[in-house]
């Protein structure tokens, strides 16, 4: 009973911090995307290719969650976008207070963005319960993981507005049933969208980039009059 109370208090505190973040992002018109996946599913590579395609026309930034090292943030900074690493020191997920502190520490570099990507710690379980003030969650499923992941981890595939199937260039070389994966995702989340990409070859990237620009346009329509988002 005590453990339940503690968890409820933690989630309540997180929800309050997330609400404050969401209000800030709404006011600025910043689209916030929370990416969640197993380790090695290709989150950072997808963001590198996204930055290369959109950085000339949009202000992009990223927060990179990991237990250790600055490697992911360094990779994105090399792509010409501001990125801050959030080291959790062993925690299996980001929370809204960590995001708030990272944004405050980074200052103007991550202010007034068009799109802020939050790359969560590699984990399909813990990040699912924590609202980060994002507009929507994206779950990545690589073809190297097996098509059974949606039914094995139903919470995140039910909550994520978008499922991105990654590394599709490897389909000829792995035993991955793409049709079965689609059916599982759709049964868990009928309203969710599925995008299939290979960041390495570029296949499917137009659909992913189009989704982002569509979501950003929708966010800008809600931005208060007089607030610049570019």
BAZADO-186016 format. One record per residue (C-alpha): residue number from 0; residue in one letter; x, y, z. Coordinates in pm, 1 decimal. Layout:
% residues N
<site i="NUM" aa="A" px="X" py="Y" pz="Z"/>
...
This chain:
% residues 230
<site i="0" aa="X" px="0.0" py="0.0" pz="0.0"/>
<site i="1" aa="X" px="282.8" py="238.9" pz="84.3"/>
<site i="2" aa="X" px="451.7" py="160.9" pz="-248.3"/>
<site i="3" aa="X" px="129.3" py="244.2" pz="-433.1"/>
<site i="4" aa="X" px="94.2" py="575.2" pz="-247.7"/>
<site i="5" aa="X" px="452.6" py="670.2" pz="-325.2"/>
<site i="6" aa="X" px="408.3" py="589.4" pz="-694.4"/>
<site i="7" aa="X" px="86.8" py="791.0" pz="-707.5"/>
<site i="8" aa="X" px="259.8" py="1090.4" pz="-549.4"/>
<site i="9" aa="X" px="550.2" py="1065.7" pz="-794.3"/>
<site i="10" aa="X" px="315.6" py="1048.1" pz="-1092.2"/>
<site i="11" aa="X" px="106.6" py="1336.2" pz="-955.1"/>
<site i="12" aa="X" px="416.7" py="1554.1" pz="-917.0"/>
<site i="13" aa="X" px="525.0" py="1457.5" pz="-1267.7"/>
<site i="14" aa="X" px="182.4" py="1542.3" pz="-1407.5"/>
<site i="15" aa="X" px="194.9" py="1887.9" pz="-1249.9"/>
<site i="16" aa="X" px="539.2" py="1956.2" pz="-1397.1"/>
<site i="17" aa="X" px="425.6" py="1824.5" pz="-1735.7"/>
<site i="18" aa="X" px="122.9" py="2054.0" pz="-1733.5"/>
<site i="19" aa="X" px="350.3" py="2353.4" pz="-1680.2"/>
<site i="20" aa="X" px="575.1" py="2242.0" pz="-1964.0"/>
<site i="21" aa="X" px="277.7" py="2185.6" pz="-2193.4"/>
<site i="22" aa="X" px="147.4" py="2536.3" pz="-2128.2"/>
<site i="23" aa="X" px="489.4" py="2677.6" pz="-2219.9"/>
<site i="24" aa="X" px="506.5" py="2474.5" pz="-2539.7"/>
<site i="25" aa="X" px="150.1" py="2571.9" pz="-2631.7"/>
<site i="26" aa="X" px="230.3" py="2939.2" pz="-2588.2"/>
<site i="27" aa="X" px="537.9" py="2918.3" pz="-2811.3"/>
<site i="28" aa="X" px="380.7" py="2688.9" pz="-3070.8"/>
<site i="29" aa="X" px="661.2" py="2434.6" pz="-3025.8"/>
<site i="30" aa="X" px="572.1" py="2083.4" pz="-3135.9"/>
<site i="31" aa="X" px="712.8" py="1834.4" pz="-2884.0"/>
<site i="32" aa="X" px="769.9" py="1472.4" pz="-2982.4"/>
<site i="33" aa="X" px="856.3" py="1205.5" pz="-2723.8"/>
<site i="34" aa="X" px="1039.8" py="911.8" pz="-2885.6"/>
<site i="35" aa="X" px="1035.0" py="579.6" pz="-2700.9"/>
<site i="36" aa="X" px="1185.6" py="245.2" pz="-2800.3"/>
<site i="37" aa="X" px="1408.4" py="-40.4" pz="-2699.1"/>
<site i="38" aa="X" px="1781.9" py="34.9" pz="-2705.7"/>
<site i="39" aa="X" px="1922.7" py="21.9" pz="-3055.5"/>
<site i="40" aa="X" px="1597.8" py="69.5" pz="-3245.8"/>
<site i="41" aa="X" px="1736.5" py="366.4" pz="-3435.6"/>
<site i="42" aa="X" px="1599.2" py="673.6" pz="-3256.1"/>
<site i="43" aa="X" px="1912.1" py="882.8" pz="-3291.2"/>
<site i="44" aa="X" px="1973.5" py="781.1" pz="-3651.1"/>
<site i="45" aa="X" px="1615.5" py="875.7" pz="-3738.6"/>
<site i="46" aa="X" px="1667.6" py="1214.3" pz="-3572.9"/>
<site i="47" aa="X" px="1994.5" py="1268.8" pz="-3759.7"/>
<site i="48" aa="X" px="1820.5" py="1213.3" pz="-4092.6"/>
<site i="49" aa="X" px="1528.0" py="1428.4" pz="-3980.8"/>
<site i="50" aa="X" px="1762.5" py="1711.6" pz="-3887.9"/>
<site i="51" aa="X" px="1939.2" py="1688.6" pz="-4222.5"/>
<site i="52" aa="X" px="1606.8" py="1718.8" pz="-4405.7"/>
<site i="53" aa="X" px="1437.9" py="1991.4" pz="-4199.4"/>
<site i="54" aa="X" px="1706.0" py="2205.8" pz="-4035.9"/>
<site i="55" aa="X" px="1717.3" py="2454.3" pz="-4324.6"/>
<site i="56" aa="X" px="1348.6" py="2537.6" pz="-4295.5"/>
<site i="57" aa="X" px="1263.9" py="2474.3" pz="-3928.7"/>
<site i="58" aa="X" px="1421.4" py="2539.9" pz="-3591.1"/>
<site i="59" aa="X" px="1484.5" py="2198.3" pz="-3440.8"/>
<site i="60" aa="X" px="1626.3" py="2093.7" pz="-3106.5"/>
<site i="61" aa="X" px="1660.2" py="1778.5" pz="-2898.7"/>
<site i="62" aa="X" px="1686.6" py="1647.7" pz="-2546.0"/>
<site i="63" aa="X" px="1866.2" py="1313.7" pz="-2524.8"/>
<site i="64" aa="X" px="1793.5" py="1080.6" pz="-2235.4"/>
<site i="65" aa="X" px="2050.2" py="818.0" pz="-2139.6"/>
<site i="66" aa="X" px="2200.2" py="653.9" pz="-1836.8"/>
<site i="67" aa="X" px="2554.2" py="750.4" pz="-1938.3"/>
<site i="68" aa="X" px="2762.3" py="927.7" pz="-2206.8"/>
<site i="69" aa="X" px="2699.4" py="1236.8" pz="-2420.9"/>
<site i="70" aa="X" px="2720.4" py="1045.5" pz="-2747.1"/>
<site i="71" aa="X" px="2366.6" py="1092.1" pz="-2874.6"/>
<site i="72" aa="X" px="2362.0" py="1466.8" pz="-2809.0"/>
<site i="73" aa="X" px="2702.3" py="1498.2" pz="-2975.0"/>
<site i="74" aa="X" px="2570.9" py="1319.7" pz="-3284.6"/>
<site i="75" aa="X" px="2281.9" py="1562.6" pz="-3317.6"/>
<site i="76" aa="X" px="2495.8" py="1868.7" pz="-3252.0"/>
<site i="77" aa="X" px="2712.3" py="1755.9" pz="-3541.8"/>
<site i="78" aa="X" px="2396.0" py="1772.2" pz="-3753.7"/>
<site i="79" aa="X" px="2370.5" py="2141.5" pz="-3673.3"/>
<site i="80" aa="X" px="2089.6" py="2144.9" pz="-3418.0"/>
<site i="81" aa="X" px="2107.3" py="2227.5" pz="-3045.7"/>
<site i="82" aa="X" px="2090.9" py="1917.8" pz="-2827.9"/>
<site i="83" aa="X" px="2132.1" py="1861.0" pz="-2456.9"/>
<site i="84" aa="X" px="2206.2" py="1527.9" pz="-2295.6"/>
<site i="85" aa="X" px="2007.5" py="1433.2" pz="-1985.4"/>
<site i="86" aa="X" px="2193.2" py="1171.8" pz="-1783.6"/>
<site i="87" aa="X" px="1957.9" py="987.4" pz="-1550.3"/>
<site i="88" aa="X" px="2228.6" py="818.3" pz="-1344.2"/>
<site i="89" aa="X" px="2055.7" py="482.3" pz="-1368.5"/>
<site i="90" aa="X" px="1689.2" py="574.4" pz="-1397.3"/>
<site i="91" aa="X" px="1511.6" py="392.4" pz="-1678.4"/>
<site i="92" aa="X" px="1310.8" py="693.1" pz="-1800.5"/>
<site i="93" aa="X" px="1292.1" py="1069.7" pz="-1824.6"/>
<site i="94" aa="X" px="1043.3" py="1268.5" pz="-1620.4"/>
<site i="95" aa="X" px="898.1" py="1615.6" pz="-1662.0"/>
<site i="96" aa="X" px="1117.2" py="1772.1" pz="-1394.4"/>
<site i="97" aa="X" px="1432.7" py="1647.5" pz="-1565.8"/>
<site i="98" aa="X" px="1306.3" py="1796.6" pz="-1892.2"/>
<site i="99" aa="X" px="1227.1" py="2127.9" pz="-1723.8"/>
<site i="100" aa="X" px="1572.3" py="2150.8" pz="-1565.1"/>
<site i="101" aa="X" px="1743.0" py="2065.8" pz="-1894.9"/>
<site i="102" aa="X" px="1551.1" py="2335.6" pz="-2081.5"/>
<site i="103" aa="X" px="1632.9" py="2591.2" pz="-1813.3"/>
<site i="104" aa="X" px="2001.0" py="2497.4" pz="-1821.7"/>
<site i="105" aa="X" px="2018.5" py="2521.8" pz="-2200.2"/>
<site i="106" aa="X" px="1849.9" py="2862.1" pz="-2204.6"/>
<site i="107" aa="X" px="1802.9" py="3037.0" pz="-2535.7"/>
<site i="108" aa="X" px="1947.3" py="2750.0" pz="-2741.3"/>
<site i="109" aa="X" px="1629.0" py="2546.8" pz="-2691.4"/>
<site i="110" aa="X" px="1384.3" py="2838.2" pz="-2671.5"/>
<site i="111" aa="X" px="1132.4" py="2918.9" pz="-2943.5"/>
<site i="112" aa="X" px="1186.8" py="2600.5" pz="-3143.0"/>
<site i="113" aa="X" px="949.8" py="2477.5" pz="-3409.9"/>
<site i="114" aa="X" px="1002.2" py="2113.6" pz="-3308.4"/>
<site i="115" aa="X" px="1161.3" py="1974.5" pz="-2992.0"/>
<site i="116" aa="X" px="1245.2" py="1605.1" pz="-2998.4"/>
<site i="117" aa="X" px="1278.2" py="1424.5" pz="-2665.7"/>
<site i="118" aa="X" px="1464.2" py="1098.7" pz="-2711.0"/>
<site i="119" aa="X" px="1374.6" py="893.7" pz="-2406.3"/>
<site i="120" aa="X" px="1592.1" py="634.5" pz="-2236.1"/>
<site i="121" aa="X" px="1590.0" py="305.8" pz="-2430.0"/>
<site i="122" aa="X" px="1305.8" py="116.9" pz="-2262.8"/>
<site i="123" aa="X" px="953.9" py="12.5" pz="-2365.8"/>
<site i="124" aa="X" px="810.3" py="1.9" pz="-2012.6"/>
<site i="125" aa="X" px="909.7" py="280.1" pz="-1771.8"/>
<site i="126" aa="X" px="882.2" py="583.4" pz="-2005.4"/>
<site i="127" aa="X" px="523.2" py="492.9" pz="-2093.5"/>
<site i="128" aa="X" px="378.1" py="625.7" pz="-1765.7"/>
<site i="129" aa="X" px="557.0" py="961.3" pz="-1764.0"/>
<site i="130" aa="X" px="406.2" py="1261.4" pz="-1938.0"/>
<site i="131" aa="X" px="679.2" py="1503.5" pz="-2048.8"/>
<site i="132" aa="X" px="447.3" py="1775.2" pz="-2174.7"/>
<site i="133" aa="X" px="475.0" py="1636.3" pz="-2526.3"/>
<site i="134" aa="X" px="219.1" py="1668.5" pz="-2803.1"/>
<site i="135" aa="X" px="243.3" py="1299.7" pz="-2880.9"/>
<site i="136" aa="X" px="447.0" py="988.4" pz="-2821.7"/>
<site i="137" aa="X" px="623.7" py="796.0" pz="-3097.4"/>
<site i="138" aa="X" px="722.4" py="434.1" pz="-3041.3"/>
<site i="139" aa="X" px="990.7" py="283.1" pz="-3262.5"/>
<site i="140" aa="X" px="1001.1" py="-85.4" pz="-3349.9"/>
<site i="141" aa="X" px="1298.7" py="-210.0" pz="-3548.1"/>
<site i="142" aa="X" px="1265.8" py="-513.3" pz="-3772.8"/>
<site i="143" aa="X" px="1558.8" py="-669.8" pz="-3588.3"/>
<site i="144" aa="X" px="1350.6" py="-696.4" pz="-3268.7"/>
<site i="145" aa="X" px="1071.2" py="-927.0" pz="-3382.0"/>
<site i="146" aa="X" px="710.9" py="-856.0" pz="-3472.3"/>
<site i="147" aa="X" px="577.6" py="-972.0" pz="-3133.7"/>
<site i="148" aa="X" px="681.9" py="-657.3" pz="-2945.6"/>
<site i="149" aa="X" px="343.1" py="-476.3" pz="-2963.4"/>
<site i="150" aa="X" px="157.2" py="-756.7" pz="-2785.3"/>
<site i="151" aa="X" px="445.1" py="-806.0" pz="-2538.9"/>
<site i="152" aa="X" px="453.2" py="-434.5" pz="-2450.6"/>
<site i="153" aa="X" px="94.5" py="-324.8" pz="-2515.0"/>
<site i="154" aa="X" px="91.2" py="-10.8" pz="-2297.8"/>
<site i="155" aa="X" px="327.5" py="195.6" pz="-2511.5"/>
<site i="156" aa="X" px="187.4" py="73.4" pz="-2843.0"/>
<site i="157" aa="X" px="-162.0" py="162.3" pz="-2717.0"/>
<site i="158" aa="X" px="-58.4" py="511.6" pz="-2606.2"/>
<site i="159" aa="X" px="174.4" py="616.3" pz="-2888.2"/>
<site i="160" aa="X" px="4.8" py="823.8" pz="-3156.9"/>
<site i="161" aa="X" px="264.3" py="700.7" pz="-3406.9"/>
<site i="162" aa="X" px="448.0" py="371.2" pz="-3449.1"/>
<site i="163" aa="X" px="760.8" py="392.0" pz="-3663.3"/>
<site i="164" aa="X" px="889.3" py="61.2" pz="-3796.1"/>
<site i="165" aa="X" px="1260.3" py="116.9" pz="-3849.1"/>
<site i="166" aa="X" px="1546.8" py="-50.5" pz="-4036.7"/>
<site i="167" aa="X" px="1315.1" py="-176.0" pz="-4310.5"/>
<site i="168" aa="X" px="1613.4" py="-215.1" pz="-4542.8"/>
<site i="169" aa="X" px="1699.1" py="-523.5" pz="-4334.5"/>
<site i="170" aa="X" px="1366.2" py="-698.0" pz="-4399.8"/>
<site i="171" aa="X" px="1518.2" py="-935.2" pz="-4659.9"/>
<site i="172" aa="X" px="1772.5" py="-1049.5" pz="-4401.4"/>
<site i="173" aa="X" px="1562.9" py="-1100.8" pz="-4086.1"/>
<site i="174" aa="X" px="1259.9" py="-1309.1" pz="-3988.2"/>
<site i="175" aa="X" px="1017.5" py="-1022.5" pz="-3928.6"/>
<site i="176" aa="X" px="650.2" py="-1050.7" pz="-4023.2"/>
<site i="177" aa="X" px="560.1" py="-692.6" pz="-4115.8"/>
<site i="178" aa="X" px="193.6" py="-776.7" pz="-4172.8"/>
<site i="179" aa="X" px="165.2" py="-933.4" pz="-3826.3"/>
<site i="180" aa="X" px="332.2" py="-629.8" pz="-3668.2"/>
<site i="181" aa="X" px="87.3" py="-394.5" pz="-3841.4"/>
<site i="182" aa="X" px="-209.5" py="-603.9" pz="-3728.1"/>
<site i="183" aa="X" px="-92.0" py="-605.3" pz="-3365.9"/>
<site i="184" aa="X" px="-41.4" py="-228.6" pz="-3358.3"/>
<site i="185" aa="X" px="-379.1" py="-161.8" pz="-3520.1"/>
<site i="186" aa="X" px="-558.3" py="-394.1" pz="-3279.2"/>
<site i="187" aa="X" px="-403.3" py="-209.3" pz="-2982.7"/>
<site i="188" aa="X" px="-439.8" py="140.0" pz="-3124.8"/>
<site i="189" aa="X" px="-686.5" py="165.0" pz="-3414.5"/>
<site i="190" aa="X" px="-647.2" py="542.6" pz="-3435.8"/>
<site i="191" aa="X" px="-267.2" py="533.2" pz="-3434.9"/>
<site i="192" aa="X" px="-54.3" py="587.1" pz="-3740.7"/>
<site i="193" aa="X" px="213.2" py="350.9" pz="-3869.1"/>
<site i="194" aa="X" px="515.4" py="472.3" pz="-4064.7"/>
<site i="195" aa="X" px="773.7" py="233.9" pz="-4207.3"/>
<site i="196" aa="X" px="1118.4" py="376.7" pz="-4269.6"/>
<site i="197" aa="X" px="1478.0" py="303.3" pz="-4344.1"/>
<site i="198" aa="X" px="1681.8" py="598.4" pz="-4225.9"/>
<site i="199" aa="X" px="1984.9" py="451.7" pz="-4400.9"/>
<site i="200" aa="X" px="1829.1" py="432.7" pz="-4750.3"/>
<site i="201" aa="X" px="1568.7" py="706.6" pz="-4709.2"/>
<site i="202" aa="X" px="1274.4" py="478.8" pz="-4784.0"/>
<site i="203" aa="X" px="966.1" py="603.9" pz="-4600.9"/>
<site i="204" aa="X" px="1132.1" py="922.1" pz="-4476.1"/>
<site i="205" aa="X" px="896.7" py="1141.8" pz="-4679.3"/>
<site i="206" aa="X" px="602.1" py="994.8" pz="-4488.2"/>
<site i="207" aa="X" px="773.1" py="1060.1" pz="-4152.9"/>
<site i="208" aa="X" px="872.1" py="1415.6" pz="-4244.3"/>
<site i="209" aa="X" px="525.1" py="1482.1" pz="-4381.6"/>
<site i="210" aa="X" px="370.4" py="1364.2" pz="-4056.1"/>
<site i="211" aa="X" px="589.1" py="1603.5" pz="-3858.2"/>
<site i="212" aa="X" px="510.0" py="1903.8" pz="-4077.0"/>
<site i="213" aa="X" px="139.7" py="1816.0" pz="-4063.7"/>
<site i="214" aa="X" px="147.1" py="1800.1" pz="-3683.7"/>
<site i="215" aa="X" px="342.2" py="2126.2" pz="-3667.5"/>
<site i="216" aa="X" px="87.8" py="2300.8" pz="-3889.5"/>
<site i="217" aa="X" px="-188.0" py="2182.0" pz="-3659.3"/>
<site i="218" aa="X" px="0.6" py="2310.2" pz="-3356.6"/>
<site i="219" aa="X" px="56.2" py="2649.5" pz="-3514.8"/>
<site i="220" aa="X" px="-316.2" py="2687.8" pz="-3574.7"/>
<site i="221" aa="X" px="-361.3" py="2669.9" pz="-3196.7"/>
<site i="222" aa="X" px="-77.0" py="2911.0" pz="-3114.7"/>
<site i="223" aa="X" px="-207.4" py="3230.4" pz="-2949.1"/>
<site i="224" aa="X" px="-224.1" py="3530.3" pz="-3181.1"/>
<site i="225" aa="X" px="90.5" py="3737.1" pz="-3181.6"/>
<site i="226" aa="X" px="320.6" py="3460.1" pz="-3063.4"/>
<site i="227" aa="X" px="592.7" py="3380.8" pz="-3318.1"/>
<site i="228" aa="X" px="684.3" py="3013.7" pz="-3358.8"/>
<site i="229" aa="X" px="965.7" py="3050.4" pz="-3610.5"/>
